[in-house]
Amino acid sequence: MPIFFSQSQLERVTEYPAGTTNDRSLLYKYWVSPMCAKLVSLLPTWVAPNLLTLIGWICTMTTFGLSAFFMSDMSNDAPRWVYFVMGFLIFAYMTLDNMDGKQAFRTGSSTPLGEALDHGVDSFSVGIIIAGSAAVTQTGVWWPIIALGPAMIAFYLAHWQEYFNHYLELGLLGPTEAEVIAALGYIVTGIFGTSMWTSVHSIFGWHFKFSMFVMLATIGAAIWTTLYGLYDGITRAKAKGVPLPRAISQLFPFSLSMVAGALFVWKTYRTYDAGYSFAYIATFNLLFSYLTILCIVQRICQLSFSYFYLPMLPLLVACFHSLIGSPLVTDESTIIVLLVFYIFNTSFFCFEIIYGFCKALNIKFLKIQYPNKATRQAEADMSRTINEESEVLLP
């Protein structure tokens, strides 16, 4: 039984005209894209694009698990092999994230489900890469939660922009650069150790650590992207004929969740600082992924936004509970309950979308039609080669 959407709403996926992504990153254009195209050419044609996306998601989740297990307070060293593995996993995620679309095009199996899954997995990586980078560079627990807000806002606004004309634009410095820098940073840390980040330097009497610049650069890039995203989103809404108040009001649920999350951290900072930082980040990241994927599905199925969504309620209640200082439930219990709730909420939410889209489009989640575009092309090439060889052999 559907919980989040009716099947009739998800059926509208069949009317989706397909979105377009323009990645202006030079790193993507001249290195990542050609590399992934070559790797895709080596894949069997029966490998489903969604399988590549799913493996990439597992890579990011493993990275988060390693960070939380070995660097729980974001200020302690991990075994050197952990940094190498984390660097490899982030690089693998980035590669698979760029291979899935090329495999879909190659096999003629591009679907709105694949698009939603791809962007949905990307939303999970926002908090994971920030938490991992903070843990590796040993910034302490407060820098990542500060950087998390601007990064989430920038990412969400990119998909809010896309809602108006199905066009996602990535700048010269975008996710590709962030993922490559993170992967290289982890590997370099494995080689030289964490002292490169934690050593104190001084310029004109100003003392600083390189780890601080990692978070400041993240925050700066996110703020710039946010400002541009807000401007571009309003421009697209006007071009679409959407009134400005209506366009801005679509951001209300996300904004309310961000404010509630910030207030909750502020009022329960002792708990956050006492070994629960990864639980907070995971909780907020799950709610963020839910809201982002919801925005993506609303775009694909052309559904209207609402001012409130029921899964936001637990965070709002927790925020209110912390503001009034109620002794009924401890802050430690509250964050654990929130984490468990959003794990189940986001899991069921994603399952419902996958099942509903598969049913509407008459496709399999991890299986593509056979023969497909690639196999038909290969058979045609083979037939042509055989005919040419036959002509040469015949007198």
N, C-alpha and C positions, 0 to 999 in steps of 0.2 A: 504493500500500500504506500503510495507516494506521501512524503512528509513535507518536503520543501516546495515542490512544484506539482502541478497536475500533469498528467501525461499529455493532455491537449496543449499545454503550454510548451512542453518539450518537443511536441510534434512540429512546432513552428521552425525547428532546426532545418527542416526540409526546404524551407524558403530562403535560407541564408545564401547570400550572393558570394561569400568568401571574402576574407579580409586580405589586406596587403601590408607587408612590412618593408620599410625602407631603412636599412642599416647603413649609415654613412661612415661607420668606423673604418679607418684605413687598415687597421689590424685585421678586422674581419674580411675586408675585401681582398687584401693581398696575401694573407696567410691562412687564417682560420677557414674561410670558405673553400679555397682551393684544396686545402688539406682534407677537409671533411668530404669534399666531392670525390677525392681519390679513394678515401677509405670506404665510402659508400659503394663505389664500383667493385670493391672486393667482397661485398656482402652477398650472401645468397638472396635470390629474389623472393624467397618465402619468408624472410625476416620481417615481421610487422613493425612499422614505424613506432607504434605505441609501446612496443617492447623496449626499444631504444630509449624512449622517454622515461619509461618506468625504471630501467636500470640506472639512468642518470639521477633520478630521484633517490634511489637507494644509495648511490654514492654520496649525495649531500647529507642524507640522514646519518650515514655512517660517520661522516666528518663531524657532525654535531655530537654524536655519541662519544667519539674519541675526545673531543674537546671537553665535554662535561665530565667524563670519567678521569682523565689524566690531568686536567687543568681546571678544576672545579672553582677555584677562587680567582682565576685569570691573573695570577701573579706567581705561579710556581712552574718549575720546569717539568717537562714530560720527557720520556725516553726519546732519543734522537730519531728512532725509527717512526715514531708517531708523526713527526713533522713531515717526513718523506711520504708517508702513506696519505696524510691529509692533502699534501700538494698534488699527489697523483690523482686522488679522488676528485678534487675540484677540477683538475685539468680534464679528467675523464668525463665529468658532468658537462663541462663546457663543450667538449667534442661531441658527445652524444646529443646534446641539446641542438647542435647545428646539423647533425647527421639525420635526425628523424624526419625533418621536412624534405631533405633531399631524397631520402629513401622513399618517402610518400610520393614525391613527384616522379621518381624513377619507375615506380611500380604502378602508378596511376591510382593510388589508394588514398589520396588526400581527402580528409573529411573534416567537418566542423568539430567533431570529437577530438581529433588529433590536435587541432588548433587550440581548443580549450584546455586539453591536457598539457600541452607544451607550455602555455602561459601560466597554467595553474602550478606546475612544478617550479617554474621560475619564481613564483611568489613565495614558495617555501624557502628558496635559496637566499632571500633577502636577509632574514634574521640569522640564518645559519652561517653565512659568510662573515657577517659582522661579528657574531659571537666567536667564531673560529679565529678571526683576525685579531680580536681583542685578547683572546686567550694566548695565542702564539706570541704576540708582541708584549704581553704582560702589562696591559694598560690598567688593570684593576677592573672592578665590576661596574663602575659608574659610567665610564666612557661609552661602552657599547649600548647601554640603555638610552643614553643621550643621543647617540648617532642613529639608533634604531628608528626613532620618530621621523626625522627628515627623510630617511631612506624609504620608509614605508609610504610616506605622503607622495614622494616623487614617483614611486612605482605605481601607486593607485591612480594618480592623476594621468599617467600615460595611458592607462586603459579607460579612464573616463573620457579622455580626448577621443580615443578610438571609437567610443560608443556612437559618436555623431556621424562618422563617415567610413567606418571600418578600415581606417588607415592608421597604422602604428609607425611612428617615426622615431628612430634611434639616432642620437647625435654622434659627433666625432669621438666623443668620450662617453662610452656607454657600458652596458653589462659585460661585453667582451673584454674590455680593458680591465674592469674590476676583477673579473674572474682570473685573467692571466696574471695580474699583479698579485692577487691573493695566492695563487698556486706557486708562483715564483718566490713570494715572500716566505711561504711555508718551507719550501725546499732549501732556500738560502739559510733559514733558521736551523734546519737540520744539519747543514754543513758547518756553520760558524757559531751556532749556539744563540741563546737569547740575550747575551750581553750586548749584542749589537743594537738591541732595542731599548735596553734598560740602563745603559751607561748614561751618566749625566754629562751634558755638554754645556758650555757657557759661551755666549756671544754678547759683548758689551754689558757684562754683568747679569745677563738674562740666562737663567738655568733652564734647561729643557732636556727631554728625552725624545728619541726618534719615534717611539711608540705613540707619543702624543700627536705627531704629525699624521700618522695613519688615520686616526679618528677625526682630526680636524679636516683633513682632505676629504674624507667621506662625507662629513657634515657639509662642507663648502660645496662639493659637487651636487649633493642632494638638494640644497637650498636653491642653487642656480637652476637645476632641473625642475624644481617645484614652481618657481616663478615663471619659467618659460611654459611649463605645462598648464598652469592656470590661465596664462594669457592665450595660449594656443587653443585651449579647450573652449574658452569664451568666444574666440574668433570662429571656431568651427560651429559652435551652437548657433551663433548669429547667422552664419551662412546657410545653416539648415533650417532657419526660421524658428528656432526654439527661443522663447523669451528668456532673457537673462536671469530673472528670479527663479524660473523653473530649472534652468541649467545648474545654477548654484545650489539650489535646494537638493539636487541629487547627491551632493556631497555631505549632506547632513548626517546620515547614519554613520559614515566613516569618521567624520569629524567628532561626533559625539563619543564614539568608541575610543578615539585617540585621547580626548580630554579625560574621559573616565579612567583610562589606563594610566595617564600621567598623574592624576589625583591619587589613584590607588597606590602607585609606587611612592609618591610623596608622603602619604600618611603611613605607609608600612615599610619605610626605608630600612628600619632595623632588621626586619626579616629578610628583605632583599639582600642586605649586606652580610647576613649571617649564614651564607651557604645556599641560598635559594635563587641566586641570580639566573641560573640556567632554566629553572622552573618558570620564572617570570617571563624570560625571553621566549621560551617555547610556547607558553600560554598566549602571549600577545601575537606571536607569529602564526599560530593556528587560527586565531580569530581574524587576523589580517588576511590570511589565505582564503578563509571562508568568504569574507567580504569582497576580495578581489575576484575570486572565481565566480561569485554571484554576479558581479558587474559584467564579467565576460559572458556569462550565460544570458544575462539580460540583453546584452548587445547582439549576440548571435540569434536569439529568439525574439528580439525586438519587444521585450517586456518592459513595462514601466517600473521606475524606481518607487520605493516606498520610503516613508520617513522613519520607519522603525522595523527591525527584524528581530524575531523572538530570540535567536541565539545571542543577541547582545545583552539580554536581560541579566544573566548571571554576573557579568562584569559590572553592570550598573548597580546591582544589589551589593556586590562586594565593595564597590566604591562608596556607596552610601553607608554601608556597615563600618567602613574604616573612618569615614568622616565624623560619624556620631560617636565613635569609640565604644561600640557595644562590646561587652565582655562575653557574649554568648558563644562566639567561635573565635579561636585564636587566628592570628594572621597566617601562621604556618599551615593550619588546616584549610584556611580559605584558599590559599594559592594552590594547594594540592587538589582540592575539589575542583577549582577552576580548570586546572590542567587536565584532569581526567575528563571533565565534561567536554572540553574543546577537542580533545583527542577523539572522543566518540562522535561528537557533533560533526566535525570536519570529515571524519571517515565515512559516516552514513551519507553526508551531503554529497561527497565525491562519488560514492557508489551509486546513489540515485541518479546522478547526472550521467554517469557512464552507462548504466542500464537503460535509462530513458532514451539517450541518444542512439545507442545500439539498436534498440527496438524501433525507433522512428526511422532510422536510416537503413535498417535491415543489414547490419554489419556485425562482425565479431570484433571484440575488443583487442585480442592479441593474435588475430588470424586474418590474413588478407586473401582476397579472391585469387584463385588459381585456375587457369592461367591468367596472369595479369599483364599489365603493359610491358614490363621488362621481359617476361618470358615470351610473349608474342613477338617482340622485337628480335629477341635472340633466335627464335625459331625462323623468323623471316630472313635474318642474316645468314643462318646456317643453310637454309634452303637456297638462297642466292649463291652462296659459296659452292654448294654442291652442283648447282646448275652450271656455274662458270667452269668448274673443274671438269664436268662432263663434256662441255663443249670443247675444252682443250684436248681431252683424251679421244673424242670421236674424230675419225678421219674426215 
